[in-house]
Amino acid sequence: MIKRILIYTFLFTVLTATGFTQTPTTTPKTYKKQTFTKTKTNPETENAAFENALKTVNASDRINSLQAFIKNFPDSSEKTRALELLVSARAAVADEKLRLNETASGVELFKRAVADAPKPMSDKLFTEIVLQIPTNLFFRGQIDSANEVAKTIEEKAEGNAKQLLGLATYYLGTENAAEAGRLADKAIVLEPGLPAAFQTLGLASRLNFQMDAAASAYAKALELDSGSIISRRSLAEMQRSLEKPNEAIALYREILAKDVTDASAQTGLILALFDADKKAEAESEMAKSLESNPNNLSLLVGASYWYAAHGQGAKAIELAEKAVAVEPRYTWARIAMARGLLREKRPLEAERALLVARQYGNFPTLDYEIAAARMSAGFYREAFDELKKSFVVKDGIIETKLGGRVSSKGKNFIELLGPERRASIFQPLAADSTEDAQKLKSLLEFFQNLDSSDASTAAITESGDEFIKGEDKMKLHRQIFIANRLLEKKIALPKVLELTKSAVGGVDSSLEVAAPAAVVLADELYESRKIASTRGEMVIVPEISKQMLSRILRGRIEEITGWALFQEDKPAEAVVRLKRAVSVLPEKSAWWRSSLWKLGTALEADGKSKEALDSYIKSYANGEQSAAKRIVIESLYQKVNGTLEGLDGKIGANSAVANTVLTPQTDATKTAAQTIVKQSSEAAPAPTPEVKAVETLSTPAPENNLQTKVEPENNPQTNIETAPTPQVPVQQETALSPRVEITSNLNLEPKLNSETKNEVKPT
């Protein structure tokens, strides 16, 4: 919505400057769908009839009066005015019908109003009535009808360059840059010397992410009208986006030489100085500017992103917080904040900031930024889930639709998504690293290959190796992740063993990362986080000691190794590794129970039925008591003991399993997390981005929240099946219900006492 307001404001200024005339043009004798017979009339009767029509208050009655006047006085000097008043009256009635949900009749009246408009029509009728009709229809959800009406308007405006440019504003406001550009080109053919035509073409090119073309159009507009501030400023913005800061600086200084109070030029100059590596001067000017206008959103966001791109995370966060306080709905402010948080190694907070941004925007860069934050935290599968919404890799090339509209390809994410950033905030340098961008591409490619029936094992392992590549402290986690995914598919088992073997020595250093608990618990939290997302909730990762995390990692390596050996028909070797896993993993944890069950499977395959039964029972009794697992236990118990007598005493009565299966709603309290119910109240913006969870606000104002933690029963898993995360509409601004938070409880440490605490939520 903000972007559309800016577009309309710009175009209104442009078209006003070019001077729409306010006097009606000569109207032809014949109008579409209306024919009149020339008759002699009494001037007094004619004037009385016209005055009577003008005095008719009710719009429907006025339509009838005007139609009667036109029919009775076809040669009247007031006929053109009567026709225009008829269009206005029909539009008023149509609008009222839409408000009353009489959609079909309202749409038809709008179409009739445009169809019966005179050709040519006055600029006054065009701008004040006709041009508003398609926009009205579009934002009432009648998109096809809006575009149909726009085509009719184009026919009426044929040959009138200024009116064609006016119609282009409709297409720009609805983000149809291709049609806006086409109309600008038609206007240029009609009036090659019209600066507004090139300004419109420039804006359409920018909206279509064609920054070079936009710069050329604005340069031509400036050539035609060297005094145009709009053209000069727009060209300077394009030069900034094209990494030509010195050219931009010169243009901004020319504007300021004529008007030192031009705030937009001053803002652009400061940001161009940053881009030109004139940091000291830029910071000095920024301090002065923010002192006089602390709510300068463009300056705050642009500078915040620049600091993030240049490794100064703390400064980026500071400025982004101020920007968010000014306009909480501006997605690029939150993207800049998230990049600052990532620089400061706070990926979970970065993710929260971006999930708030998702309420107000939906475009590929935002999907990528969320994926980047999740990858940094170690949520690799969730990072892929986010990437696959907007991206696909084909033959090593990434494809997407910029802005959800414009098909584009690139060798890497930085190249591919650069146009969205340049078109939005004119920043030439991405606040991303080539290494992270490459890892995200490899992750996307790995999962595409893994899920494809056509991909070879070699292609899958190659993309997996590309994702693992590097010597950073997250490498071990990537190794375990890829090994686990391959093992789930039961493919490339030698590769799985190779990965776990190479991971053994890196456990301690792998915990010296930004979010060690998140990356270690990622697989176990995946379903809980997915469910939470569909409910508008967040999962809070608990604080867990490094000693405990080390045990989990070592145990998982042994479990993956043991299960891979089992899949290779080496049950005896599998038993050894799985016993190690059970001995290392925290007792009664999800991993401990998983390893115990797999140990039972390996022991049974190795002919050790009694030991296998003991492992099965121990795993089952301390965890999820599913019907499928009970059947396995009953079968082996019968085989070992010749009877089922005594089994219920070990694992509980069978009816308990039946109840669990038939009434899953009874497990509502047995989630993988602690539910935090929040009550919202008004408060000032948070001074730091240290937030506990993402909130959905009824208004963009920040709030304080009281949290009551409700402890669940000891069960780290959930069997709830959910649909994929719903897409949030672009620029959604409707009020949503408050979110419920979830915090993980994986039975690794003693429960916390219930408590109530204040928490500042992000705006």
N, C-alpha and C positions, 0 to 999 in steps of 0.2 A: 504493500500500500504506500509506503514512504517513497519507493522508487517511482510509482505511478504519479504521485503528487508532484514530484520533482519534474517528471517528464511533461506533465500538463502545464506546470508553471513556466517551464522553459519555452514550450511551444506557444503558449499564450503570449508571452513576451515577444517572441519572434514574429508572430503573425500580427500582433498589434503594431510592432515597429514598422512592418512593411505596409501597413495602412489599408485594412479592409474599409472600403467606402461604405457609407451608411445611407446612401440614397438608392432607391429602387432603380433597376435597369428596365429598359423597354421590354414589355411582355408581348409575345406573339399573339396573333388573333385566335389561334386554335390550341387547345390543351388536350393532353392525353385523356382519353376516355370521356371527354366532354365536348359536345358540339353545340353551337348556339346559332339562332336565326336572327339576322339583322332586322331590327324593327325600330320604328320611330317612337321616341319616349318623351314624356313630360319631365323637364329638368327638376321641377319641384317634387314630383312624385318620386323620381330617382333619388334625390337627396334625402327625402323623408325615409325611403326604404333603407338606404344605407345607414342613416343615423339610427334607425330602429334596430338594425342588426348590431350596430356598435354598442347600443345600450342594453342588449340582452345579456343578462348576468350569467345564467346557466349555460355551460359550455355546449351541452347537447342541443338546447334550443337555439343557441347561436349558430351551430352548424346548419340547422334547418333554415334559419333566416338568411345566412350567407349564400346557401345553395339557391334559395329562391331569388335572391338579389341577382346573382350571376346569371340565372336562367332568364329573368325578366329584363335585365339590362346588360346584355352581352357586349355592348359597345361603350359601356360606361368608362369614364376616365378613372374611376375608382376600382375597376375590375382587378387590376394587379394586386392592389391592397386587399381586396376582398378575398382573392385566392390565397394570399399569404395568411390572412386572418383565419381562413378555413383550415389551413394546415395546422396553425397554432391551436385552434379549438379541438381538432381531432387528436392532436398529440396530448392535450390536457385530459380529454376523456379517456384516451388509451392508458395514460399513466394512472388514472384513478381506477380503471378496471384491473390493472395489474396489482395495485395495492389491495383491491378487494378479492384477489385470487381468481378473477375472471380472465385467466391468462390467454386463452385462445382468442376471445373477442378483442382483448387489449392488443395483442400482437397484430391481429388483422387490421385494426384501426391505425396502428403505427405504420404498417405497410401502405395502407391507403393514403395516409397523410403524405408520405414521401412520393408515392406514385403520382398523386395529383398536384404536387408542387410544380410551379411554373418552371420552364426552362427557356432562357436562363432565369435564375432567381436572384433576388437582392442579397448582398453579403450579410445584411442584418438578419434576414430570415434564415440564411444558411447557418450562421454562427450561433444565433440565439435559440433556434428551434430544431432545424433539420439535423445538424451535426450532433445534437444531444441524444437523438433517438437511438442509434446503434449502441452507444455507450450505455444508455439506460437498459436496453434489452440484454446486453452482454452481462452486466453485473447483476441482473435478475435471473441469470442462468439460461437465458434464451440465446445461446451462442449462435446456433445455425441461423435463426431469424435475424440476429444482429448483423451477421456477415452478409445475409441476403439483402437487407436494407442498405448496408454499406455499398454493395454493388450497384443498387439502384441510384443511390446518391452520386456515385461516380459517373453514371450516365448523365445525370442532371448537371454535374459540374464539368462535363467534358468541354475542353477549350478554355477553362478558367484556371490558370495556374495557382492562384491564391486559394481558391476553394479546394483544389486537389490537395494542396498542402494542408489545409484544414482537415480534410478527411484523413490524411496521413497521421494526424494526432490520435485518431481513434485506434488505428493499427498499432501505433507506438504504445499507447496506453494499455492495449491488450497483448503486448509483447509479440506482435506479428511483424517482425522487422522486415521480412521479405516483401510484404505488401506495402509497407511504408516506404521502403526504398524504391519500389516500382513506381509509386505515385510521385515520389520526388524526381525520379528520372523523367516522367512524363511532364512534370512542371518545368524541368530544365529545358526540355525540347521546346516547350511553348514560350518560355522566357529565359533564355540562357544567361541573362545578366541579373537574375533575381537572387540575391544573397540568401534569402530565407530557404530557397530550394536546396542549396548546398548545405545549409545548416541542418535541415531536416534529413538530408542524405547522410550527413555525418553522424547524426544521432541514431539513425537506422543502422548504419554500419557498426557503430559501437554496440548497439543492442544485439547485433548479430555476431559480435566478437571479432569483427574485422577492423582491427585497430589501425592498420596502415591505410586502409580505404577511408576510415573516418578522418584520419589526419589530413589526407589529400583533399577531402571534401571541405573541411574547415579552412584549410589553407586557401582554397579557391574562394570560399565565402569572404575571407578576409581580404583577398585580392580585389574582390568586387566592391567591398565596403571597408576601407582601411580604418574607419572610425568605429567599427562594431566591437564593443566590449565582449559581447557574447561569443563572436567568432574567435577573437583573440584568446579569451579564457579557455574556450573549448579546445582550441589548437594546443594551448599550453598543457592541458590535461592529457591530451593524446601523446604529446612529446614526453611527458613524464612516464606514461605507461610503456612507451617504446624505448625506454632507457636512454633518453636524450635530455638529461636534466638541465644542462647548460642552455639549450635552446628554450626550454620551458622557463628558466630563470629570466632570460632576456624578455620574453613575452610578458611575464608577470610584472616585471619592473616597468615596462611600457604602460601597463594599465595603472599601476600605482603612481606613475609620474603624473598622470592626469587626475587621479582620484586616490589620494592616500588613504581614504577611509574604506576602500573596497575590501571588505572582509574576505571574500572568496579568493581574491588575488593574493592577499596577504597569507592566507592559509596555504594556497598552492605554492607560493614562493618558499615558505618555510619547509614544506615537504620536499620540494625540489632541491633545496639546499642540503637536506639530509641525503637525498639520492646522489648528489654531487660530492659526497664525502666532506662537506663543509659543516661538520657536526657542531663545532663551537658556535659558529654564527647562527646555525639553525636553532640550537638550544637557547641562545640568547633571545632570538626573535620569538621563539615559542613561549618563553617565560613572560615576555611583554604581552603577547597576544592573549594568553590564558589569564593573565591578570585583569585584562579589560573584558574578556569574555570567557569565563571558565567553562561554559557549556558549549564550546566549539566542537561539535561532534566529529566533523570531518578531520580536524586537526588531531583530536585525541585518538581516533581510530587509526588514522594514517601513521602517526608517530608511534603508536603502540605496536603496530605490525612491523614497522621499520626496526624498532628495537628488538623484537622477537627474531626477525630475520638476521639480525647482526649479533645474536647471542646474548643479549642483555634482557634476560627473562624478568627479573625483578622490576625493571623500569617499564617493560611491556605490560606487566600485570597492573602496576600502579595506574597507568594511563587508561588501560582497558576498563578498570573498575569505575573510573570517573565517566568514561563513555557510556557504560551500562547504566550508571545512575541517571544520565541525561536521557537515554533512549534504550530501555531494556529490550525492545523488539528488534534492534538492529543486529542482524546475524554476524556481520563482519566484526563488530565489537567483541562478540563472544569468541569468534574464531581467533582474533588477536589475543584475547585473554588465554585461550587454550594453548596457543603456541608459546606464550610466556610461561605458562605452567609446565609445559613439557620441557622447556629449557631449564626450569628449576627442578626437574625430576619429580613432578607431581602429576602423574598421568591419570590417576583416578579423579582428581579434581578437574583436570582438563576434560575428561569425558563428561562429567556432570555439567560443566559449562556448555559443552556442545549439545547435550541433550536438551537443555533449555532452549538453545538456538533452534533446535529442530521444531519447536512449537511455532516458529515464525518464518521458517524458510525450508525449502526442499530443493536442493540442486546438487550436482555431482561433487563440487568441492566440499560441501558440508558432509556428504557421505564419506568422502576420503578422509577428512579431518577426524571424524569419529573413529574410522578404522585405524588411523595412525595413533590416536590416543589409546585405543584398545590394544594394538600391537605393542605399544610401549609398556603397557601394564601387564602384558602376557596373555591377554584374552585373544588368542590367535584365531580360534574358530569363529568367535563373534566378529572379529575384524573382517574375516572373509564374508560372513553374512551381510555385513554392511557394504562391502565392496561390490558384491554381486547384484545389489540393487541397481547400480548405475553403470557398471563396467563389465567388459568381457575382453579376453585376450585371444587374438587370432593371429597365428603365425608370428608371434612375438610382438605384435602391435596391439596397443590398448585402444578400445573403442568406447565412446560414450556419446551422450547428447548434451552438449553444453546448455545450461539453463533449461534442460529438459526438452529442448527444441532443435538445436543445431547439431547435426551429426559431425563428429570430429574424431581424429585418430592421432596417436602419438606413440613414440618409442618408449616413453616413460611418463609417469604421472606429472612430473614437474612441467614437462613440455605440453602435455595434454591439457592441464587445468590452468595454465598460465593465463589464457585469455579471459577466464571468468574473473580472476583477481584483477587483472589490468583494466577490464571494463568496469569493474565495480569500485575499486579504491585506487586505481592507477599505480599500484605498487609493482615495479618491474621485477623485484627479487622475491622469490618464494622463501618463506620461513621454514623450509623443509630441508632435509639433507638428501643427497643423491643415494646414499646408502639405505636410508629408511624407505625411500620411494622404490628402490629396486627390490627390497625385501617384500614390500606390499605387492608389487607386481608378481614376484615369485610365489607368494602365498596364494594369490588369485589363480595363477596358472597351475599350481600344484593341485588345488581343489578341483579345478575344472578337469584336469587330467584324471584325478582320482575318481570323479563322478562320471567320467565318460566311459562308455562301453568300447570305444574305438582306440583309446589311448593305450600304448604299450607300457609294460612294466618299466622299461628303460626310460620312457618319457616321464613317467610318474616319479621315479627315483631321481632323475636328473633335475626336475623342478624342485623336488624336496631338498636336494643338495644345494641348489641355488639359494633357497630360503635359509638354510642353516649356515651358509658361508659367512665367515667372519671370525674374529677372535675376541669379541666383546663378551661381557659377563652374562649376557642372555643366551649365549650359544647353547649351553647345556639344555636349557628349557626348550629351545627350538628342536634340538636333537630328540628329546623325549617326546615332544609333540608329534613330530613326523613319524617316529618309531611307533607310537601308539596308533596313529591313523593307518599306517601300513598294516599293523597287526590286526586292527579291526576288520580290514578288508582281506586278511590272510594272504597278502601278497608280499613279495620281496623279503621273505623271512631272513635270509642271510644278511640283508641290509639292516634289518631291525637289530640283529645281534651285533652287527658292526657298530651301529649307533649307540647302543647301550654300553658296549665295551669302552668306547671312546669317551662316554659321559662320566664314567665312574670317578675319575680323578678330579672332576671340576665342580663337585658339589659345594664345597665351602665358598669358593669365589662366586658361584652362581647366586648366592644369597645376598651379595653386595650390590643389589640392583634397586631401582626406584620403588618397586612395589613387590617385595619378595612373597608376601602372603598371597597376593592376587595371582601371580604367575604359577605358584605351586598349587593353588586350589582351583585354578581356572577350569579344568575339565569337570570337577565335581560341582562347580557353581554354574556351569553352562545352562542346564535346564532351569534352575531356579531363576537365573538372570533373564532367561528367555521368557519365562512365565511372568516375571515381574514387569518386563517391558510391555507386554500386551495389556497389563493392568494399569500402566502409567506409574509404575513403582521403580524403586532403585534397590539394589542389593549392596549393602555395606560390607566390605571385606573386613573381617575381624583382625585384631592385632594378635599375632602368634609369634612365639619366641623362635629365634633362628635355630635353636637346638631342636625344637619340635619340627620345624620345616626341614631341617637336615635329615631327620629320621624318615619323614615322608618321602623325600626325594630318593634316599638310598633304598628305601623299601620299594618304591615304584620301579626303580631301575631293575631290581631283582625280580619283581613281579612280571614286568614286560619281558625280561630275558627268559624267565621260566616258562611263560605262556608261549613264547615264540618257539622254544625247544619242544614243548608239547605238540605244537602244530607241525613240527618236523618229525613227529613220531618218536620222540626221545623222552618218554615219560619218566624214566629214572633220573635223567639229568634235570628234567623240569622239577621234580620233587625237591631236589637239593636247593635249587634257586628259590622256589616258592617257600620252602621252610625258612630260608634266610629272610625273605620278605616279611613273613609273619613275625619273625623274631625281632625285626627292626621297627616295623610300623607301630604307631600308637595303638594300644589295645582298644578294641571296640570301635575304632574309626571306620569310615567307609572303605578305606584302602585295606585295612586289616581284614575286614569281613570278605572283601573281594578276593584277596590273596588266599584266605582260608578255603573259600569255595573252590577256587581253581586248584588249590593243593589237593582237595578231596577228589576232584576230577582226575588229576594226574596219578594219585595213589590208586584209585580204582582201576585206571588203565594199566597200572604197573602190577596189578594183582593183589593189592593190599587193601582188601575190602573193609576190614574192621577199622583200620586207621583212616580210610577215606570217610567212613560213616561218622567217625568222631569229628573230623574236620567239617563235614557238612552240617552236623548238628550244632557245633559251636558257632559257625557262621550264621546259621539260620536263627538260632535262639537269641542272638545279639543284634539282629537287624530286621530287615523287611521280611515278613513271613508270607511269601507269595505262594499261591496254589501250585505253580509250576515247580518250585523248589521242594515243596512238601512231597510232591509225587516222586521226585528223584530220591528223597530220603526214605519214603515208605518202601519203594522198590528195593533199595539196598538193605534196609533194615530187615525186610522179609527174607531176603537172600541170606543174610548173616545169621539171623535168629530163628528163622522158620516161622515166625509169627510177628504180628504187629503189637502184641501185648507189651505194655510198658512204654511205648513210643510217646503217647500223649503226655506222660509224666515228664518226658525230656524236652518236648518242643511245644506242648500245649495241645488242646483239643482241636480237632479238624474244623469244628463249627466256627472257631475264631477266624480261620482263613476264609471260610465261606462268607462270613459277615464283611470281612475286609474287601473281598472282591465285589460283592453285591451292593455294598453301600460305601462307595469311595468318599462320599461327603464326610464320613466320620473321621477321615484323615486330615480334615481341614487344618487342625492344629498341629499336625505332624509335618511341618514344612522343613525345608533346608535352611530356614532362616528365622530370625526373630522379627516379629511384626512391630513396627513403630508407628502408632497412630498419632497423627499430628493435628494440633489445633492452631489455626493461624491468627495472628494479630498484627496490626500495623507497627512498623518500626523503621528506623533510619537505615540507609544502605550500609552493608557490611564494609568495614575498612580493609579487610583482606578477603581473598577468595577461598579461605579455609572453610568450605562448606561441608555439610554432612550428607546432603542428598539433593537430588533435583526436585524442584517444586513446580507445579503448574499453578499459575496465579489467575484469579478472576480479573485482576488488573495488573499492569506491569510494575506496580509499586512493590518494593521489597518488604518482607515480613519477618517477624520473629516467630518461632514455632516451639510449642511445648511438646516434648516427646515422652511417651510412656512406653517403655519396653515391656513386651509381653513374652515371657520365655516359653518356648515350645517344648514338647516332649523330646526325648533323646532320639532323634531320627534324622540323619543327615541327607536323606534322599526324598524325592517326591515323585509320584507316578502320574501327576497331572499332565495331560496332553494339551497343548495350546496351539492356536493358529499362529502363522508368522506375524511378526511385528507389523501393525498397520502403518501405512504411509500417512504422514501428516501433510495436509494440503499446503501448497506454497502460500507464504505470507498469512497463515491462519491467525486470526486475531480474536476468535471467539473465546469466551470464558470456559474453562474446563474445570472439572471437579478436582478438589485437592488430592494430592498423591499420598499413597501409603508407602512408607519405607520398609525395607526388609534388611536385616543384618544377619550375616551368616552365623550359623552355629553348627560346627562339624564335630562336636563332642571331643575336642582335643584338649580342652582345659575346663576347669570348673565353671559352672554357670555364674553369670553376673547377677547381682541383686537387681530387682526392678527399681527403676529410678526415673525421675522426671528432671529434665534439664532444658535450659534455653539453648536454641540453636539459631544462628542467623542464616537465612536461606539466600541463595543467589537471586538477583533480580533478573 
